Amino acid sequence: MKRRALASLIAVSLLPASGAGHAAPAAVSARPHRVTFDDYSFMIDGKRVYLWSGEVHPYRLPSPELWPDIFQKMKAAGFNTASIYFSWGYHSPREGEYDFTGVRDLDKLLDDARDAGIYVIARPGPYINAEVDSGGFPLWLTNKPVKNRSPDPAYLRLADEWMTQIDRILARHQITDGGGSVIAYQIENEYYKGTDDGRAYMQHLEDKARADGITVPLVGNHDATFVSGTGAVQVSGWDYYPQGFDCSHPEKWKPAPNMASHKFAGEPLFTAEFQGGAFDPWGGPGYDKCADLINDRFANVFYKENIARGATAQNFYMLFGGTSWGWQAIPQNYTSYDYGAAITEARQLGPKYYEDKRIGYFLHSTAPLLKTKASAAARLDNPELVDIARTNPDTGTQFHLIRHGDTTATSVEQTHLALDTMEGHFDRVPQAPGTAITVDGRESRMLLADYDLGGSRLVYSTSELMTDAAIGGREVAVLYGRPGTDGETTLTFASRPRVSVLSGKVAQQWKNGQLTLDYKHDGIARVLIEGGAKPLLLLLADTPATRRIWRQDTPQGPVLMLGGHLLRTARYDGNTLALTGDNADNPAAEIFAASGTSITWNSATLPTVATPSHSVTVTLPIARAITLPALDHWQTHTGAPEIERGFDDAGWTIADKTTTASITEPGSLPVLFADDYGFHTGNTWYRGHFTADAHQAAPTGIYLKARSGGPAGAFSVWLNGHFLGSLTGNEERSFGFPAQYLAEGDNVVSVLTVDMGHEEDYNSTGENRTARGLIEAKPIDAPANAVTWRIQGATAPDALRGPYNFGGLYGERQRWPLDPGKAGAWQPATLPASDPGAGVTWYRTDVTLDLPRGQDTSVGIDITDPPGRHYRATIFVNGWQMGNYIAGMGPQHRFPIPTGVLDPKGHNSIVVAVWKPDASAGGLGTVSLVDFGSVTTPSRSAP
């Protein structure tokens, strides 16, 4: 397909814009509109829009009632877009079958995004990578010898089937149809094959999308591979993770990249995936360290750097990581996919969230930023610092990013600018004696000059603008800086205005038609300026104070709130302003809104008190204290009858295949790969039978080679119920058969393996078809056919929870996590356990929760072990597999359980399967509930 004209035009239906800086979907409009783009930005119906986007994966949050929570938290932080992968494998348990119900209801997901005012960049694959099993390919594709991500007709037939299914959903949620908010559609993912075959494949997917009714812009994250020629996308984005993924050393930074060098003529600079965190491996330092590596200062420096280089569309991977529940994780990663993201796995707000919010609100408010050109830097008097400048060619608004020349530097520096403005030249900004612009280590400052601040002319400010809004006939602007640093703001007026310092210490000077304010950033100072086009209220804040400044836009105008944990929505109903939001332990809040309105908070009317700032103060309800019950009354049940010689495996699958679709070469025949027999998740059992009698010599042992994937793999071996040993990782060895363990007649060697997930297929080499389970089994001192094998793994998927929830342990096949009461002889147990031998043991308990109504409490499970324990645990809550834990490897020992899986107002079943791979003392450690945070909320997920 030829590249379209530079201002590519597509007919769409628009969700009406709100705010000055970006269009935000607020209500459905059936009128046809257009999405366009040019050299500066995306546009909707001719209005420029900054796509401030975060990555969210619905398959990592199996609680549809919580999807609005995530989207509303995004919106509250100034985000207007979500980038969403759609996992083929999550929706297709078997070839030809597709499920879009329950936790897979994408219509609900996309409606929730629309209702929260969030646009969607749809990323349907077919391949998504995403640190998810097989890169999002369905598990049944492991048995298809096709050339993935290529024009191979056999692959395209299958991929097209998926695209037909997902595209029909995405098409009806496009802004084109006026009923949704899908604003762009990504073709494939991180695909860099610019060969003829690669281009043909990309072109096929583009043609398929258009044939399926996709009319929004086609975008990519292919790092310049498909900018022109066959297979070119309309807007080519960049995949960039400048810090990498070593969370062990979060203090080590790499330089911020200059994304301007990746700008393509005729289209906006788009970072389709820019680092929002990092994944962590088994045995890694933990996601707290990843949050330290990609922290709020990283956002401050790297995201603003992109803005200063001209980016007007940024997507951060991840904004909310969630949980790779069930067996969705790839072999390298554990259950948590917290990613060190701004919204934690437990849906809490981290420091980076508030930095994202400060930047997002700035982008929301500052329309001139959406059309800028690089301009001459201002002269600084500190050589350690640099200025990266941009100017809007129409308005003359200047943007100056002041940062260290070395973005990894940690020193605190001060400087002054020599600044040319429309009002004249300033040799030294700030002007006041003894003041300076302070730039902390790993910090940047985005400063404005020549800016229309609601009808008043901002000459310059050494504070950063967070937001400004026209409210009640005046302009309210928030300017901020780090605590204790100098701030100076100069505005111009035709005549001397009246200045009232309502709170704080602010010095003022009127000279040559300019009003200059000098102050320290300390809490919130308030200055009311009257005499311009309309009154201007300046809120001069320090950075901590901005954490509790919230903005929501309504058709009747913006609303600002100071206080509260979260402002979710704002809506005028006649003379009533209906607010919804969360609150923790501080009841004080202040609201700036249209005058003469009454206020409700989560449907309850709030008494108001007027202030000199023409705002009102209110008292918000605070969260009640939470006391979680202890997990006691444990019961236990042995869980591996497959070990015993007399176990009946007649109904198991006979392993008799001599060929395989795997890219792994079998080390022996028959093929024993688990996937070849339809067992794709979790544990798989093997039972090898051989005869020992006077007429036939028994093997003296067996050589076994297994592949689980990654360092967290393992397998254990028994002979006639006697433990022979275990190996971890992808190891191999011979196991001798002690004579005392052999029996006359039939003998059984039992092998328990685990599939820790299939490899992704990033390089299109069939890595998803790497074998799992036993890949080689050779009898020692006996013919190869002396041992015959039967195999058993996960049975039919649970319809509600899908194909990743269960593995092949005996208790899973018996559905104990769903109804352990059918298990039979459960015995009382205490934790920590003292299991003496290797094997599988199940534990269960029940807990009834009665969490406060109207509160959102994030609850998790914590496992604590005495030193030296070696075991593996699989955690089920109400039948949902929510965690895999490996004692001694970690790092994860806390597992958030989302509401919807957990019942906050009722009975909950907790079932834990423990695989002990050796005969050392011990077993399951202490298991308890943990509260990650509790707030009052209007959320439908609250009990």
QUIRAMO-V447709 format. One line per field, one symbol per residue. ss: DSSP state (H for helix, E for strand, L for the rest). psi: psi as a letter, one per 30 degrees, with the letter a starting at -180 (. if undefined). burial: b if it has 16 or more other ideal C-beta (glycine too) atoms within 10 Angstrom, else e. Layout:
BEGIN
ss->???
psi->???
burial->???
END
This chain:
BEGIN
ss->LLLLLLLLEEEEELLLLLLLLLLLLLLLLLLEEEEEELLLLEEELLEEELEEEEEELHHHLLLHHHHHHHHHHHHHLLLLEEEEELLHHHHLLLLLLLLLLHHHLHHHHHHHHHHLLLEEEEELLLLLLLLEHHHHLLHHHHHLLLLLLLLLHHHHHHHHHHHHHHHHHHHHLEHHHLLLLEEEEELLLLLLLLLHHHHHHHHHHHHHHHHLLLLLEEEELLLLLLLLLLLLLLEELLEELLLLLLHHHLLLLLLLLLHHHHLLLLLLEEEEEEELLLLLELLLLLHHHHHHHLLHHHHHHHHHHHHHLLEEEEEEEEEELLELLLLLELLLELLELLLLLLELLLLLELHHHHHHHHHHHHHHHLHHHHLLEEELLLEELLLLEEEEEEELLLLLLEEEEEEELLLLLLLLEEELEEEEELLEEEEEELLLLLLLEEELLLLEEEEEEEEEELLEEEEEELLEEEEEEEELLEEEEEEEELLLLEEEEEEELLLLLEEEEEELLEEEEEELLEEEEEEELLLEEEEEEELLLLLEEEEEEEHHHHLLEEEEEELLEEEEEEELLEEEEEEEELLEEEEEEEELLLLEEEEELLLLLEEEELLEEELLEELLLLLEEEELLLLLLLLLLLLLLEEEEELLHHHLLLLLLLLLEELLELLLLLLLLLLLLLELELHHHLLLLEEEEEEEEEEEELLELLLLEEEEEEELLLLLLEEEEEELLEEEEEEELLLEEEEELLHHHLLLEEEEEEEEEEELLLLLLLLLLLHHHLLLEEEEEEEELLLHHHLEEEEELLLLLELLLELLLLLLLHHHHLLLLLLHHHHLLLEEELLLLLLLLLEEEEEEEEEELLLLLLEEEEEEEEEELLLLLLLEEEEEELLEEEEEEELLLLLLLEEEELELLELLLLEEEEEEEEEELLLLLLLLLEEEEEEEEEEELLLLLLL
psi->kkklleikkkklkkkklklfflkkjflkkfkkakkllafellkjhfkkkjjjkkkkjffgihifffeeeeeeeeefgfkgkkkkkjjefffjflkfkkjhlbfgjfeeeeeeeeffhklkjkigbfkfcghkkggfklefffgjhljkhlgjeeeeeeeeeeeeeeefeeefglfefggagjfljkjakhkgjgleeeeeeeeeeeeeeefggjflkkllhghgehelakgklejklkjkiffagjffiffkllkkljfffgkkkflljjjejkkgaklklkgaflfeeeeeeiaeeeeeeeeeeeeffgkgjkkkjlejeakilbhfllfflaekhegglejleggljleeeeeeeeeeeeeefiefffjlkklkklklgjffllkjklkkfefgkkkjjklkejfflglkllllkjkklfgakjfjklfkkglljkjlkhllkjkklhkjihfkjjelkglkkelkkjkhglkkkjkllkkflkkkkklklelklkkjjflljkkkkjkhgkkkkklkjjbjlkkkkkfaelkkjkjjlleeffegkkkkklfgllkkkjllekjelkkkjbgkjjkkalkcgjfklkkjlklgklkkjhfkkkklkllfghakkljkklklkkjklkjahkllkkgiffekegkjgfflkkjgkfllflfkkkflklkgkeefggjfkbkkkkjkklkjaffkklkfakkkkljfjlfglllkkljhfkkfllklailllkjljkeffklkbklkkkkklkjgllllheghggffgkklakfkjjkkhllegfkkklkkbkakkkeefaffekagleeeffhefeiffffbiklkllkklhkflkakkkkllkkkkilkkgkjkjklkkkkklkgkjlkkkkkjhfkjgkkkjkfeafkgkjkjkkeekjfhakkkkkkkkjjglglkabkakklkkjfkklklgkffk.
burial->bebbeeebebebbbbbbbbbbbbbbbebbeeebbbbbbbbbbbbbebbbbbbbbbbbbbbbbbbbbbbbbbbbbbbbbbbbbbbbbbbbbbbbeeeebbeeebbbbebbbbbbbbbbbbbbbbbbbbbbbbbbbbbbbbbbbbbebbbbbbbeebbebbbebbebbbebbbebbbbbbbbbbbbbbbbbbbebbeeebbebbbbbbebbeebebbbbbbbbbbebbbeeebbbbbbbbbbebbebebeebeebeebbebbebbbebbbbbbbbbbbbbbbbbebbbbebbbbbbbbbbbbbbbbbbbbbbbbbbbbbbbbbbbbbbbbbbbbbbbbbbbbbbbbbbbebbebbbbbbbbbbbbbbbbbbbbbeeeeebebebeebbbbbbbbeeeebbbbbbbbeebebeeebebbbebebebeebeebbbbeebbbbbbebbbbbbbbbbbbbebbbbbbbbbbbbbbebbebbbbbbbbbeebbbbbbbbbeeebebebbebebeeeeeeebbbbbbbbbebbbbbbebbeebbbbbbbbbebbbbbbbbbbeebbbbbbbbbbbbbbbbeeeebbbbbbbbeeeebbbbbbeebebebbeeebebeeeebbbbbbebeebeeeeeeebeebbbbbbbebbebebebeebbebeeeebbbebebbbebbbbbbbbbbbbbbbbbbbebebeeeeebbebbbbbbbbbbbbbbbbbbbbbebbbbbbebeeeebebeeebbeeeebbbbbbbbbbbbbbbeebebbbbbbbbbbbbbbeebeeebbebbbbbbeebbeebbbbbbbbbbbbbbebbbebeebeebeebebebebeebbbbbbbbebebebbebbbbbbbbebebeeebbbbbbbbbbbbbbbbbbbebbbbbbbbbbbbbbbbeeebbbbbbbbbbeeeebbbbebbbeebbbbbbbbebbb
END
